[in-house]
Amino acid sequence: MSRKYKFNNPTSAYFVSFATVYWMDIFTRQEYFSILEESITYCRKEKGMEVFAYCFMSSHIHLVFRSNNDDPSGLLRDFKGFTARKLIKEIEDNPQESRKEWMLWMMKRAGKKKSNVNEKQFWQQHNKPIELWSNKVIKQKIDYIHNNPVQAGFVTNPVDWKYSSARNYADDDTVLKIDNEGIILGMLDK
């Protein structure tokens, strides 16, 4: 893996993206989005995660985050592991999930290809972390995150996507709280 895709500075903020195996559109039900929302809230409260921007799409997630425990890699590993187990269980137990057998089969198929997966693989294993080193790069990544649902054709205005921090930047914290965006810009002044 290239050096540019590692968590080289444990105190920095990072832009990461990660997707479900085979880019499956799993996040089509409120229950699944709620698991992501609850997990982010938990990580902010209990694991030292600072979230400055986010967007949950149907098959992937974008985050701008920092670990105030100086372990961004471990934090993201724990988040992905916990959400994978919880989401797989939710899919297995959901009687309304019409694609259940297919999704579980695809996850099992992906898991067989990886020696470090016991049974089912939910997330692709790479995150491609990009360290945020300037205000220009921070703004670029946050704009990219917020415009992702617009580019996908789901909404015409970024604030209309329910699971995006574009709402927070428009003073709407009703879905998921984020950390003050001024903090991330101030980090660069140190």
Rosetta blueprint (number, residue, H / E / L):
1 M L
2 S L
3 R H
4 K H
5 Y H
6 K L
7 F L
8 N L
9 N L
10 P L
11 T L
12 S L
13 A L
14 Y E
15 F E
16 V E
17 S E
18 F E
19 A E
20 T E
21 V H
22 Y H
23 W H
24 M L
25 D L
26 I L
27 F L
28 T L
29 R L
30 Q H
31 E H
32 Y H
33 F H
34 S H
35 I H
36 L H
37 E H
38 E H
39 S H
40 I H
41 T H
42 Y H
43 C H
44 R H
45 K H
46 E H
47 K L
48 G L
49 M E
50 E E
51 V E
52 F E
53 A E
54 Y E
55 C E
56 F E
57 M L
58 S L
59 S L
60 H E
61 I E
62 H E
63 L E
64 V E
65 F E
66 R E
67 S E
68 N L
69 N L
70 D L
71 D L
72 P H
73 S H
74 G H
75 L H
76 L H
77 R H
78 D H
79 F H
80 K H
81 G H
82 F H
83 T H
84 A H
85 R H
86 K H
87 L H
88 I H
89 K H
90 E H
91 I H
92 E H
93 D H
94 N L
95 P L
96 Q L
97 E L
98 S L
99 R L
100 K H
101 E H
102 W H
103 M H
104 L H
105 W H
106 M H
107 M H
108 K H
109 R H
110 A H
111 G H
112 K H
113 K L
114 K L
115 S L
116 N L
117 V L
118 N L
119 E L
120 K L
121 Q L
122 F L
123 W E
124 Q L
125 Q L
126 H L
127 N L
128 K L
129 P L
130 I E
131 E E
132 L L
133 W L
134 S L
135 N H
136 K H
137 V H
138 I H
139 K H
140 Q H
141 K H
142 I H
143 D H
144 Y H
145 I H
146 H H
147 N H
148 N H
149 P H
150 V H
151 Q H
152 A L
153 G L
154 F L
155 V L
156 T L
157 N L
158 P H
159 V H
160 D H
161 W L
162 K L
163 Y L
164 S E
165 S L
166 A H
167 R H
168 N H
169 Y H
170 A L
171 D L
172 D L
173 D L
174 T L
175 V L
176 L L
177 K L
178 I L
179 D L
180 N L
181 E H
182 G H
183 I H
184 I H
185 L H
186 G H
187 M H
188 L L
189 D L
190 K L
